[in-house]
Amino acid sequence: MGAWGTAIFSDAADVRDDFKDKTANGKTPLDATNEMIAENQAILEDNDDAAVFWLSLAAAQWKLEIEKLEMGGVQVPGLLGSWSVAF
């Protein structure tokens, strides 16, 4: 995992992008998550990096679910709000 800046998601871009790529290429969110956990064991052994990994993965999962709701016609007004800039 790279260190890109001090913003909360700046170091998490590779985790977020990896999750987005896996799900965009047909993996279910569960399969993508399990793959990412298996592929990132070294990161998960470091407390500082693990915290960034879990936070960014959870945020990517959450955003995917919101997008699926909105694509299905469910409006979620203001839920992403200013957070959408971080993704």
PyMOL commands that place a pseudoatom at each C-alpha (Angstrom):
pseudoatom trace, name=CA, resn=MET, resi=1, chain=A, elem=C, hetatm=0, pos=[0.000, 0.000, 0.000]
pseudoatom trace, name=CA, resn=GLY, resi=2, chain=A, elem=C, hetatm=0, pos=[1.444, 3.345, -1.007]
pseudoatom trace, name=CA, resn=ALA, resi=3, chain=A, elem=C, hetatm=0, pos=[1.676, 6.475, 1.110]
pseudoatom trace, name=CA, resn=TRP, resi=4, chain=A, elem=C, hetatm=0, pos=[0.332, 9.372, -0.932]
pseudoatom trace, name=CA, resn=GLY, resi=5, chain=A, elem=C, hetatm=0, pos=[-0.632, 12.090, 1.531]
pseudoatom trace, name=CA, resn=THR, resi=6, chain=A, elem=C, hetatm=0, pos=[-2.281, 13.041, 4.785]
pseudoatom trace, name=CA, resn=ALA, resi=7, chain=A, elem=C, hetatm=0, pos=[-5.925, 12.993, 3.663]
pseudoatom trace, name=CA, resn=ILE, resi=8, chain=A, elem=C, hetatm=0, pos=[-7.891, 10.075, 5.086]
pseudoatom trace, name=CA, resn=PHE, resi=9, chain=A, elem=C, hetatm=0, pos=[-8.275, 8.293, 1.745]
pseudoatom trace, name=CA, resn=SER, resi=10, chain=A, elem=C, hetatm=0, pos=[-5.033, 9.336, 0.076]
pseudoatom trace, name=CA, resn=ASP, resi=11, chain=A, elem=C, hetatm=0, pos=[-3.196, 6.202, 1.236]
pseudoatom trace, name=CA, resn=ALA, resi=12, chain=A, elem=C, hetatm=0, pos=[-6.203, 4.017, 0.484]
pseudoatom trace, name=CA, resn=ALA, resi=13, chain=A, elem=C, hetatm=0, pos=[-6.487, 4.660, -3.246]
pseudoatom trace, name=CA, resn=ASP, resi=14, chain=A, elem=C, hetatm=0, pos=[-4.932, 1.345, -4.237]
pseudoatom trace, name=CA, resn=VAL, resi=15, chain=A, elem=C, hetatm=0, pos=[-7.248, -0.640, -1.929]
pseudoatom trace, name=CA, resn=ARG, resi=16, chain=A, elem=C, hetatm=0, pos=[-10.300, 1.247, -3.168]
pseudoatom trace, name=CA, resn=ASP, resi=17, chain=A, elem=C, hetatm=0, pos=[-9.267, 0.923, -6.814]
pseudoatom trace, name=CA, resn=ASP, resi=18, chain=A, elem=C, hetatm=0, pos=[-8.510, -2.789, -6.469]
pseudoatom trace, name=CA, resn=PHE, resi=19, chain=A, elem=C, hetatm=0, pos=[-11.963, -3.442, -4.991]
pseudoatom trace, name=CA, resn=LYS, resi=20, chain=A, elem=C, hetatm=0, pos=[-13.636, -1.372, -7.715]
pseudoatom trace, name=CA, resn=ASP, resi=21, chain=A, elem=C, hetatm=0, pos=[-11.695, -3.208, -10.437]
pseudoatom trace, name=CA, resn=LYS, resi=22, chain=A, elem=C, hetatm=0, pos=[-12.548, -6.639, -9.052]
pseudoatom trace, name=CA, resn=THR, resi=23, chain=A, elem=C, hetatm=0, pos=[-16.276, -5.891, -8.796]
pseudoatom trace, name=CA, resn=ALA, resi=24, chain=A, elem=C, hetatm=0, pos=[-16.331, -4.143, -12.182]
pseudoatom trace, name=CA, resn=ASN, resi=25, chain=A, elem=C, hetatm=0, pos=[-14.809, -7.279, -13.711]
pseudoatom trace, name=CA, resn=GLY, resi=26, chain=A, elem=C, hetatm=0, pos=[-17.612, -9.499, -12.438]
pseudoatom trace, name=CA, resn=LYS, resi=27, chain=A, elem=C, hetatm=0, pos=[-16.547, -10.563, -8.961]
pseudoatom trace, name=CA, resn=THR, resi=28, chain=A, elem=C, hetatm=0, pos=[-19.176, -10.381, -6.251]
pseudoatom trace, name=CA, resn=PRO, resi=29, chain=A, elem=C, hetatm=0, pos=[-18.383, -7.975, -3.415]
pseudoatom trace, name=CA, resn=LEU, resi=30, chain=A, elem=C, hetatm=0, pos=[-17.847, -10.987, -1.131]
pseudoatom trace, name=CA, resn=ASP, resi=31, chain=A, elem=C, hetatm=0, pos=[-15.454, -12.695, -3.552]
pseudoatom trace, name=CA, resn=ALA, resi=32, chain=A, elem=C, hetatm=0, pos=[-13.589, -9.429, -4.151]
pseudoatom trace, name=CA, resn=THR, resi=33, chain=A, elem=C, hetatm=0, pos=[-13.279, -8.880, -0.398]
pseudoatom trace, name=CA, resn=ASN, resi=34, chain=A, elem=C, hetatm=0, pos=[-12.031, -12.405, 0.251]
pseudoatom trace, name=CA, resn=GLU, resi=35, chain=A, elem=C, hetatm=0, pos=[-9.476, -12.086, -2.549]
pseudoatom trace, name=CA, resn=MET, resi=36, chain=A, elem=C, hetatm=0, pos=[-8.248, -8.770, -1.209]
pseudoatom trace, name=CA, resn=ILE, resi=37, chain=A, elem=C, hetatm=0, pos=[-7.844, -10.182, 2.289]
pseudoatom trace, name=CA, resn=ALA, resi=38, chain=A, elem=C, hetatm=0, pos=[-5.856, -13.122, 0.911]
pseudoatom trace, name=CA, resn=GLU, resi=39, chain=A, elem=C, hetatm=0, pos=[-3.708, -10.864, -1.285]
pseudoatom trace, name=CA, resn=ASN, resi=40, chain=A, elem=C, hetatm=0, pos=[-2.926, -8.321, 1.437]
pseudoatom trace, name=CA, resn=GLN, resi=41, chain=A, elem=C, hetatm=0, pos=[-1.796, -10.449, 4.381]
pseudoatom trace, name=CA, resn=ALA, resi=42, chain=A, elem=C, hetatm=0, pos=[1.441, -8.461, 4.795]
pseudoatom trace, name=CA, resn=ILE, resi=43, chain=A, elem=C, hetatm=0, pos=[-0.544, -5.231, 5.067]
pseudoatom trace, name=CA, resn=LEU, resi=44, chain=A, elem=C, hetatm=0, pos=[-2.926, -6.795, 7.571]
pseudoatom trace, name=CA, resn=GLU, resi=45, chain=A, elem=C, hetatm=0, pos=[-0.023, -7.762, 9.831]
pseudoatom trace, name=CA, resn=ASP, resi=46, chain=A, elem=C, hetatm=0, pos=[0.933, -4.099, 10.289]
pseudoatom trace, name=CA, resn=ASN, resi=47, chain=A, elem=C, hetatm=0, pos=[-1.458, -2.280, 12.641]
pseudoatom trace, name=CA, resn=ASP, resi=48, chain=A, elem=C, hetatm=0, pos=[-1.145, 1.103, 10.942]
pseudoatom trace, name=CA, resn=ASP, resi=49, chain=A, elem=C, hetatm=0, pos=[-1.543, -0.247, 7.414]
pseudoatom trace, name=CA, resn=ALA, resi=50, chain=A, elem=C, hetatm=0, pos=[-4.295, -2.652, 8.464]
pseudoatom trace, name=CA, resn=ALA, resi=51, chain=A, elem=C, hetatm=0, pos=[-6.409, 0.216, 9.797]
pseudoatom trace, name=CA, resn=VAL, resi=52, chain=A, elem=C, hetatm=0, pos=[-6.124, 2.063, 6.472]
pseudoatom trace, name=CA, resn=PHE, resi=53, chain=A, elem=C, hetatm=0, pos=[-6.888, -1.148, 4.565]
pseudoatom trace, name=CA, resn=TRP, resi=54, chain=A, elem=C, hetatm=0, pos=[-10.056, -1.941, 6.540]
pseudoatom trace, name=CA, resn=LEU, resi=55, chain=A, elem=C, hetatm=0, pos=[-11.333, 1.627, 6.469]
pseudoatom trace, name=CA, resn=SER, resi=56, chain=A, elem=C, hetatm=0, pos=[-10.811, 2.022, 2.735]
pseudoatom trace, name=CA, resn=LEU, resi=57, chain=A, elem=C, hetatm=0, pos=[-12.261, -1.402, 1.945]
pseudoatom trace, name=CA, resn=ALA, resi=58, chain=A, elem=C, hetatm=0, pos=[-15.348, -0.692, 4.041]
pseudoatom trace, name=CA, resn=ALA, resi=59, chain=A, elem=C, hetatm=0, pos=[-15.801, 2.687, 2.360]
pseudoatom trace, name=CA, resn=ALA, resi=60, chain=A, elem=C, hetatm=0, pos=[-15.510, 1.117, -1.108]
pseudoatom trace, name=CA, resn=GLN, resi=61, chain=A, elem=C, hetatm=0, pos=[-18.033, -1.585, -0.171]
pseudoatom trace, name=CA, resn=TRP, resi=62, chain=A, elem=C, hetatm=0, pos=[-20.436, 1.015, 1.211]
pseudoatom trace, name=CA, resn=LYS, resi=63, chain=A, elem=C, hetatm=0, pos=[-20.180, 3.187, -1.885]
pseudoatom trace, name=CA, resn=LEU, resi=64, chain=A, elem=C, hetatm=0, pos=[-20.809, 0.195, -4.156]
pseudoatom trace, name=CA, resn=GLU, resi=65, chain=A, elem=C, hetatm=0, pos=[-23.980, -0.642, -2.236]
pseudoatom trace, name=CA, resn=ILE, resi=66, chain=A, elem=C, hetatm=0, pos=[-25.223, 2.963, -2.483]
pseudoatom trace, name=CA, resn=GLU, resi=67, chain=A, elem=C, hetatm=0, pos=[-24.547, 2.964, -6.223]
pseudoatom trace, name=CA, resn=LYS, resi=68, chain=A, elem=C, hetatm=0, pos=[-26.449, -0.325, -6.627]
pseudoatom trace, name=CA, resn=LEU, resi=69, chain=A, elem=C, hetatm=0, pos=[-29.413, 1.132, -4.732]
pseudoatom trace, name=CA, resn=GLU, resi=70, chain=A, elem=C, hetatm=0, pos=[-29.428, 4.250, -6.878]
pseudoatom trace, name=CA, resn=MET, resi=71, chain=A, elem=C, hetatm=0, pos=[-29.107, 2.234, -10.118]
pseudoatom trace, name=CA, resn=GLY, resi=72, chain=A, elem=C, hetatm=0, pos=[-32.118, 0.227, -8.969]
pseudoatom trace, name=CA, resn=GLY, resi=73, chain=A, elem=C, hetatm=0, pos=[-34.148, 3.413, -8.693]
pseudoatom trace, name=CA, resn=VAL, resi=74, chain=A, elem=C, hetatm=0, pos=[-33.870, 3.860, -4.941]
pseudoatom trace, name=CA, resn=GLN, resi=75, chain=A, elem=C, hetatm=0, pos=[-32.990, 7.457, -4.217]
pseudoatom trace, name=CA, resn=VAL, resi=76, chain=A, elem=C, hetatm=0, pos=[-30.648, 8.030, -1.315]
pseudoatom trace, name=CA, resn=PRO, resi=77, chain=A, elem=C, hetatm=0, pos=[-30.733, 11.831, -1.080]
pseudoatom trace, name=CA, resn=GLY, resi=78, chain=A, elem=C, hetatm=0, pos=[-27.725, 13.394, 0.538]
pseudoatom trace, name=CA, resn=LEU, resi=79, chain=A, elem=C, hetatm=0, pos=[-26.308, 10.112, 1.768]
pseudoatom trace, name=CA, resn=LEU, resi=80, chain=A, elem=C, hetatm=0, pos=[-23.000, 10.509, -0.020]
pseudoatom trace, name=CA, resn=GLY, resi=81, chain=A, elem=C, hetatm=0, pos=[-23.077, 14.289, 0.184]
pseudoatom trace, name=CA, resn=SER, resi=82, chain=A, elem=C, hetatm=0, pos=[-19.600, 15.713, 0.619]
pseudoatom trace, name=CA, resn=TRP, resi=83, chain=A, elem=C, hetatm=0, pos=[-18.143, 12.209, 1.017]
pseudoatom trace, name=CA, resn=SER, resi=84, chain=A, elem=C, hetatm=0, pos=[-18.564, 11.541, -2.706]
pseudoatom trace, name=CA, resn=VAL, resi=85, chain=A, elem=C, hetatm=0, pos=[-15.530, 13.750, -3.349]
pseudoatom trace, name=CA, resn=ALA, resi=86, chain=A, elem=C, hetatm=0, pos=[-13.332, 11.349, -1.367]
pseudoatom trace, name=CA, resn=PHE, resi=87, chain=A, elem=C, hetatm=0, pos=[-14.170, 8.450, -3.643]
for i in range(1, 87): cmd.bond("trace and resi %d" % i, "trace and resi %d" % (i + 1))
show_as sticks, trace
zoom trace
